Amino acid sequence: FDQTVLGCHYDNHYGKESAMTVVPAASASDSPLLRGIDAKGWTTASTLYKVLPLSDTCRPVLNGAIPEKSAEPIAWTNTHRGGRVFFTSLGSPQDFEDPRFKRLLLNGVAWASDKPIVKP
């Protein structure tokens, strides 16, 4: 499922020793999935998952980083059998209190449903 549908190679996650920094992926600067989300990034209590390499069909939206580890994608899009797939590894209880995360989910569901992503 991870490789076929999500387009990633899940290989566990790093521990919770430090907060993760969330930043937009360089290739997603004009992505509608980031509409209404502060492009400067933020920190989260979510753990950083090891998901690389992504499939060639994936388009990273957000990257996560923790000290002394390589950055990993934490939100991306993919296509599977003609359908749109949106994935994020964010989702700690604190994330659901963050308006940026809630906006990301709203944008991701709209994109996956092939609906317009409305401005905030």
C-alpha angles and dihedrals in degrees: 000000000000094000099031102044107016095035096226140112103230111202106168125278141265119261127260096259093125142010117271120237114223119207134165115262111253091238092053100060092119097033115135086218088074094052108132094011122116106252091208091074133224143225128262140187090228116114123247113249123212103234107146135156100050120200118263088249093061124098114200116224104174133019128204128209138185126186117285095005131097116258117258131198111259099178129029146144129240139172125231124182090340093309128117118244124195119188135181129172090202115104113117113147089257091055090062089060092054115092091210092059093046089050090050090054092048091049092046094051091047091049094047089049090050090240126138116273103230123215115255 
